[in-house]
Amino acid sequence: MTAVAATRPPGRLKRVFERYPFLPAFCIFIVLLALNGVFSPASLSARGLTGLLSTYLALMLLAIGQTFVVYASDIDFSNGAILSLVNVVIIVFMEQMGGSGLSVTAALAVGIGVGLACGLVNGIVVAALRLQAVVATFATSIFFTGLALYVLPVAGTPAPRLFWRTYGGRFFEVPFVVFAALGIALIVYLLVRTRLVTRLLAVGDDAQAAYQSGLPVTLIRIGGYALSGVFAALAAFCVTGDTASGDPLVGAKMTLFGVAAVVLGGTALSGGFGTVVGSALGAFIIGLINALVYFVGTPSQWQNLVQGLVILIALMLGIMVSRRARA
């Protein structure tokens, strides 16, 4: 009886972690949030939390887009370059069109189209032409960066006043970025219940079995990359609204942070397991780590070292807890 009773809690715990793989990330998020509050109480105010959301919403979107690719056991090292390309394309488009409301709307539509096209290119190269995802998307990232530099060789072109004032403004005394985050949350909520996302998980779990069951594996993987491109475009809108300018290299450092956020959130890089909620939490964990390093007064020459070390520790803790819970 004792042996049976002793085996029950791990079984229940395993089921809980399989259903909510983001729980370790959530716990790390709460701890970091509390530590930020200790060292800077103002960071837990409505204004402080809104500022954190505004700064890291783009990274959250990149991580969510990356998650759909990772579901199918692929990887996308080009979504930061796609972000940069969309950023400069919409900036130049709005400048050429005069910065009116109509030009802003048209530029956003063009940006979505550019992100989708880049995602389809990645999907075709990886899934249809069967090139290794790591090498292929690294190559396309160089290509997309080159396009971004061709469109806007020098950073600094300002965004239209209408665009950045809307993104940084308030409606009914609520910051616009909060409405943007809620809208994105609704889109993701509906998206994760679609057949495409279910099939991405099936392909990542066992591509051979998915193919034998009649699933169009190649098209499904292309769809994952297309989603990644679209979310990179949405991230570019956030970066453009936050910085109010164009920069052909603005997304260069965000790609690996996006991958780290996915892993922090409990999604397996081997595919077939994870949640977009965890990836979003992972993005905010990185934001809280960066803020905490600043709040504790770390010297500037040590900040990158400390940030990397803390992120590595958070990754190790999250992975260890998940593995022990699922074992």
C-alpha positions in Angstrom: 0.0 0.0 0.0 2.8 2.4 0.9 4.6 1.8 -2.4 1.4 2.4 -4.4 0.7 5.6 -2.5 4.2 6.8 -3.0 3.9 6.4 -6.8 0.7 8.3 -7.1 1.9 11.9 -6.6 4.6 11.7 -9.3 2.0 10.3 -11.7 -0.3 13.2 -11.0 2.6 15.7 -11.1 3.6 14.3 -14.5 0.1 14.8 -15.9 0.0 18.3 -14.6 3.4 19.2 -16.2 2.4 17.5 -19.5 -0.8 19.6 -19.5 0.9 22.8 -18.3 4.6 22.7 -19.4 5.0 26.4 -18.7 4.6 26.0 -14.9 8.4 26.1 -14.2 8.6 29.3 -16.3 5.6 30.7 -14.4 7.4 30.1 -11.1 10.6 31.7 -12.3 8.5 34.6 -13.6 6.9 35.2 -10.2 10.3 35.0 -8.4 11.9 37.5 -10.8 8.9 39.8 -10.6 9.2 39.8 -6.8 12.9 40.5 -6.9 12.4 43.4 -9.2 9.8 44.7 -6.8 12.3 44.5 -3.9 15.0 46.4 -5.7 12.7 48.8 -7.6 9.2 49.0 -6.1 8.2 51.4 -9.0 8.7 48.5 -11.5 5.6 46.8 -10.1 3.4 49.9 -10.7 1.0 50.0 -13.6 3.4 52.3 -15.4 6.4 50.1 -14.8 4.6 46.9 -15.9 3.2 48.7 -19.0 6.7 49.8 -19.9 8.0 46.2 -19.5 5.1 45.0 -21.8 5.9 47.7 -24.4 9.6 46.9 -24.4 9.3 43.1 -24.6 6.1 42.6 -26.6 8.1 42.3 -29.8 10.3 39.6 -28.3 7.2 37.8 -27.1 5.8 37.8 -30.6 9.1 36.5 -32.1 9.1 33.7 -29.5 5.5 32.8 -30.2 6.2 32.6 -34.0 9.3 30.5 -33.2 7.2 28.1 -31.1 5.0 27.2 -34.1 8.2 26.2 -36.0 9.7 24.3 -33.1 6.4 22.4 -32.7 7.3 20.6 -36.0 10.9 20.0 -34.8 12.3 22.8 -37.0 14.0 26.0 -36.1 14.0 29.6 -37.6 17.1 31.6 -37.2 15.9 34.2 -39.6 12.9 35.7 -37.8 15.0 38.6 -36.4 16.1 39.4 -39.9 12.5 39.3 -41.1 11.6 41.7 -38.3 14.4 44.1 -39.5 13.2 43.9 -43.1 9.6 44.6 -42.3 10.6 47.5 -40.0 12.5 49.3 -42.8 9.9 48.4 -45.5 7.0 49.9 -43.6 9.1 53.0 -42.6 10.1 53.7 -46.2 6.6 53.0 -47.4 5.0 55.3 -44.9 7.6 58.0 -45.7 7.0 57.7 -49.4 3.2 57.8 -49.0 3.2 60.9 -46.8 2.5 59.4 -43.4 -1.3 59.7 -43.6 -3.7 57.3 -41.9 -4.3 55.5 -45.1 -0.5 55.1 -45.7 0.0 53.7 -42.3 -2.8 51.1 -42.8 -1.4 50.2 -46.2 2.1 49.9 -44.8 0.9 47.5 -42.1 -0.7 45.3 -44.8 2.5 45.4 -46.8 4.5 44.5 -43.7 2.3 41.4 -43.1 2.7 40.4 -46.7 6.5 40.7 -46.5 6.7 38.7 -43.3 4.4 36.0 -44.8 6.5 35.9 -48.0 9.7 35.5 -46.0 8.2 32.7 -44.0 7.1 30.9 -47.1 10.6 31.2 -48.5 12.0 29.6 -45.4 9.3 26.9 -45.4 10.0 26.0 -49.1 13.8 25.9 -48.6 13.6 23.7 -45.5 10.5 21.5 -46.0 10.2 21.3 -49.8 13.9 21.4 -50.7 14.9 19.4 -47.6 17.8 21.6 -46.5 18.8 21.5 -42.8 16.8 24.1 -41.0 19.7 25.6 -39.0 21.9 26.2 -42.0 19.0 27.2 -44.4 17.4 29.8 -42.1 20.9 31.1 -41.1 21.5 31.7 -44.9 18.1 33.3 -45.4 18.7 35.6 -42.4 21.8 36.9 -44.2 19.7 37.4 -47.4 16.9 39.2 -45.6 19.4 41.4 -43.7 20.9 42.3 -47.1 17.5 43.2 -48.4 16.9 45.4 -45.3 20.2 47.2 -45.8 19.3 47.7 -49.5 15.9 49.2 -48.6 17.4 51.5 -45.9 21.2 51.6 -45.8 21.4 53.9 -42.7 19.4 53.7 -39.6 17.4 56.7 -38.3 14.6 57.4 -40.7 11.7 58.5 -38.4 8.3 56.9 -38.3 5.3 59.1 -39.0 4.0 61.0 -36.0 0.6 59.3 -36.3 2.1 55.8 -36.0 4.3 56.2 -32.9 1.8 58.5 -31.1 -0.9 55.9 -31.6 1.3 53.1 -30.4 2.5 55.1 -27.4 -0.9 56.7 -26.7 -3.9 56.0 -24.5 -7.5 55.1 -25.2 -10.0 55.4 -22.4 -7.0 56.0 -20.1 -5.5 52.6 -21.0 -2.2 52.4 -22.9 -2.6 51.3 -26.5 0.0 48.6 -26.0 -2.4 46.9 -23.5 -5.1 46.7 -26.2 -2.5 45.4 -28.7 -1.4 42.7 -26.2 -5.0 41.6 -25.6 -5.7 41.5 -29.3 -2.6 39.4 -29.9 -3.7 37.1 -27.0 -7.1 36.6 -28.7 -5.5 35.8 -32.0 -3.1 33.3 -30.5 -6.0 31.7 -28.4 -7.9 31.1 -31.6 -4.9 30.1 -33.6 -3.7 27.3 -31.2 -7.1 25.6 -31.7 -6.7 25.3 -35.4 -6.0 22.1 -37.3 -2.6 23.5 -38.5 -1.2 23.9 -35.0 -2.5 20.4 -34.0 -0.8 19.0 -37.1 2.5 20.8 -36.4 2.6 19.1 -33.0 1.8 15.7 -34.6 4.7 16.2 -37.1 7.1 17.2 -34.4 6.1 14.2 -32.3 6.7 11.7 -35.1 7.0 12.9 -38.6 7.1 9.4 -40.1 3.9 8.4 -38.4 2.2 11.7 -39.4 3.2 11.0 -43.1 2.0 7.4 -42.9 -1.4 8.6 -41.5 -1.9 10.8 -44.6 -0.9 14.2 -43.3 0.8 16.6 -45.8 3.9 17.0 -43.7 5.7 19.3 -46.2 2.8 21.8 -46.3 2.4 21.6 -42.6 6.0 22.6 -42.0 5.7 25.4 -44.5 2.7 26.6 -42.6 4.7 26.7 -39.4 7.3 28.9 -41.1 4.6 31.1 -42.6 3.2 31.7 -39.1 6.7 32.6 -37.9 7.1 35.2 -40.6 3.7 36.8 -39.8 4.5 37.0 -36.1 7.9 38.5 -37.0 6.1 41.2 -39.0 3.8 41.9 -36.0 6.9 42.1 -33.8 8.3 44.7 -36.3 5.2 46.8 -35.9 5.9 46.9 -32.1 9.5 47.7 -32.5 8.7 50.5 -35.0 6.1 51.9 -32.6 8.5 51.7 -29.7 11.6 53.2 -31.4 9.7 55.5 -33.8 12.4 54.8 -36.4 13.8 52.4 -39.0 16.9 50.3 -38.4 18.0 47.5 -40.8 19.8 45.7 -38.0 17.2 46.2 -35.2 16.3 42.5 -35.0 19.8 41.0 -35.2 20.1 40.3 -31.5 16.6 39.2 -30.9 16.6 35.9 -32.8 18.6 33.9 -30.1 16.7 35.6 -27.3 13.5 34.4 -29.0 14.9 30.8 -29.1 15.9 31.1 -25.4 12.4 32.3 -24.5 10.9 29.3 -26.2 13.1 26.9 -24.2 12.5 28.8 -21.0 8.8 28.4 -21.6 9.1 24.6 -21.5 8.8 23.9 -25.3 11.0 21.0 -26.4 13.3 21.9 -29.3 12.9 18.3 -30.4 9.3 19.1 -31.3 5.9 17.9 -30.4 5.6 19.4 -27.0 5.1 22.9 -25.5 2.9 25.9 -25.4 2.9 29.5 -26.7 2.0 30.7 -23.2 5.3 29.4 -22.0 7.1 31.1 -24.8 5.5 34.4 -23.9 6.4 33.9 -20.3 10.0 33.1 -21.4 10.2 36.5 -23.2 9.1 38.3 -20.1 11.5 36.4 -18.0 14.4 37.6 -20.1 13.0 41.2 -19.8 12.8 40.8 -16.0 16.3 39.5 -15.8 17.6 42.4 -17.8 15.7 44.8 -15.6 16.9 43.1 -12.4 20.6 43.3 -13.6 20.1 47.0 -14.0 18.2 47.6 -10.7 20.9 45.9 -8.6 23.5 48.3 -9.9 25.6 45.9 -12.0 28.5 47.8 -13.7 27.9 48.3 -17.4 30.9 46.2 -18.4 29.5 43.2 -16.5 25.9 43.5 -17.4 26.0 41.2 -20.5 28.0 38.6 -18.6 25.6 38.6 -15.7 22.5 38.6 -17.9 23.8 35.6 -19.9 24.7 33.7 -16.7 21.3 34.3 -15.1 19.4 33.3 -18.3 21.6 30.1 -18.4 20.7 29.3 -14.8 17.0 30.0 -15.4 17.2 27.6 -18.5 18.9 24.9 -16.4 16.3 25.2 -13.6 13.4 25.1 -15.9 14.6 22.1 -17.9 15.6 20.2 -14.7 12.2 20.7 -13.1 10.4 19.7 -16.3 12.4 16.6 -16.8 12.0 15.4 -13.2 8.3 16.1 -13.3 7.9 14.1 -16.6 10.2 11.3 -15.6 
